[in-house]
Amino acid sequence: MRFALFDLDGTLVDRTGAYTEAVAALCRERAFDPQIQAWLLTELADRANAADFVRLRETFGLAVPAAQLWQEYVDLMAAAVTCRPEVLEGLARLRTAGWTIGVITNGASDIQRAKLTATGLAGLIDEVAVSGDLEIRKPDLRLFQLAAARCGVNLADGGWMIGDNPAGDIGGAHQAGLRTIWLRGRPWPDGLRAAHHVVDDVTDAITILLNETE
């Protein structure tokens, strides 16, 4: 079976650059002072959800509704995030080669799906499972099961997981019985089983999968 799950942030797209750009744009458009911008850059560094903007509003006594601020951030994030052409081309080649492709990602459902649509990734994958769909996060096996089910496949039949997070992506995939490709960069935890392949770029991972097809 030709089935692969990809992480989104840090794997298919560069979240770090996009979130700093989105925060800067939000603060510029709202005329927020540097203290608010610094707070957002700290609080949203790992992930962002609507509750963060409730805390923002309460912390700084802002009059604008938290839901409105969150939606503005989602829209700005979608406008800022990009997926490199060579990654899009690689996924298209996988589809042509008969691969079923899913995205499994931690994060809020609305912002992750907005990224997929804005970057053009939505048209190149079969399905997506977002942690916000079930309020669980990788490495929870249930999220991997959801991703597989939505893609119309069974984890018991095997497949691949490609991601940059050692515990969430690689550790979770091992529990799910998937073969793994890790994008090196983050520290590797002691005691975590090694990935099947280690690469520097997601395009290298796609090449490995295409070679499996041949």
N, C-alpha and C positions, 0 to 999 in steps of 0.2 A: 504494500500500500504506500502511495506517495502522499504523505500528510505531514505538514509542518506548521508549527505554531511559532509566531514571532512576538517578542516583546515590542512595545511601542517606543516609550521614552528612553533615549540613550542607545537604542538599537536601530529602529527604522527612522527616527527623527531626533533632532537635537533639541531637547527640551530646555536645556540650560540657557542657551542664547535666546530662545524664544521667550522664556518667562521674564528674563531681565528686560527685554524690549517691551513686552506687554505691560509690565509694572511701570516702566518709565512713561509709556504712552498714557496709561490710566492716570498717573499722577500729574502729567502735563495737562491732560484734558480737563481734569477736575481741579487743577491748581492746588494740589495737595502739597504740603510743605515737606522738606527733606526728611523729617522725622517719620512721617507716614511711609514715605518711600523706603526708608531703611527698614522699618517694621515689616513691610510687605516682602522685601527681598529676603529677610530672615525667615519669616513664617511660611513662605511659599517655596522655600528652597528645595524641599524634598517632594512636596505634592501640594495641591490646592483643592479646596472644596468650598461649598457655599457657607459652611460653618465658620470658615476663616474670616469671611467678610462680615458675619455677625459679630465676631470678636473685634474686628477692626472698627466697626461702627461704635461698639460699646467702649472700646479703649480710648478712642479719640473724640467721642461725643458728636459723631457726624449726623447731619440731618437726612442725607440721602438714604433711602431704604437699602438694606444689605443685599436683598435679592437683585436690585438694579445694579449695584456695584459688581456683584458676581457675574451677571450677564454681560456687563461691559467688559469684564476681564476675560470671560470665555471668548467673546467676539474678537478681542484684541489678541488673545493667544492664538486663535485660529488664523488670524491674519499674519501673525509673526512666524509661526512654525513652518518649516520647510522639510521636504524629503528630497534628497539629491536625485537628479535624473538617472544616474547609474543604478540606484537602488530600485527606482520604479521600473527601469528596464529589466533588471534582474528578476523582479517578481513577475513581470509579464512573461519572461522566458520560462519561469517555473510553471506558470499557468498553461502555457503552450505545451510544455512537456508533460502535462497531465497531473500536476500536483494540486492537492487541496490545501489551501492556505488559510490559516486563521491568525487572528491577533488576540493575545491574552495580555491584559494590562491592568495594573493597579491604578486607581484614580476614580474621579467622579465620572459618571456615565456621560453626562452632557458634554463636558469639556474634551474627553477622550474621543468621542464620536465626532465632535466638531473638528478636531485635528485630522482625523482620518478623511473626512470629507474635503477639508480645505487643501490638503496635500495631494489629493488624487489617489491616496491609498485605498479608499473605500471601494473604488472600482476594480481593484486588483486582488482583493481578498474575498473569501467565501463568507466568513462570519467573524464576529468579534465577541469576546467575553471580557467585561470590565468589572473590576472588583466592586464598584458601586452598584452593579446589578443585583448582587446578593449580600452586599455589606460584609464581604470576606475579602481577603487579600492573598496573593501568592506568598508563600508556597502552599496554601490550602488546596488539597487535592480536589475539592469540590469545584474550584474555579477551572481547573484543567478538565474535569469531567464535563462541565458546562460548555467549555470551548469545543471539545470534541463532539458533543451531542449537537451543538448548533451547526457544526460543519458536516454532520451526517456520518461521522465515523466513530469507531470504538477504540478507546485507549488500549484495549487488550490486543488490538491488531498491530500496535506499534506506531512509530512516527518520530518526529524530531521536534526539539525545542531550541530556539535561538534567542539568546538574551545576554544582557550585561550584568545582571544582578546574580552573584554566586548563590546565595541562599534562596532567593525568591524564584529565579528562573531555572537555575541548574538543579538546586536541591529539590525544588518542587517537581521538576520534570522527572528526576530520578524516581521519586515516589510514584509518579504516574506511569512509569515504565517506558518513558521516551528516551531516545538517544539525544545527546546534547551537544550544542556548540556554544562556547562561551566567548563573548567579546571582552578581551582582557582590559583591565583598567582599575577596577575596584579591588581592594584587598581580598584575598581568598581566605575564608575562615578555616581555622584548624579543625581537622576531623571531617571536613566536607569531602565527599567522594569526588574525584576528578571528573571533569567533562570529557566527553569522547573526543572533542576537537577544541582547540583554542585558536582564535583568530584575532586580527587587529581591526577588522572592518566587516560590516555585515555583508558586503559584496563578496568577501572571501567565503563566508558561510554559504551564500547562495551558490557559489561555484562548487563547493563540496556537495551540495544537494543535487546540482545538475549532473555532476559526475556520477552520483548514485543512480541517476536515471539512465545513463548510457550503458 
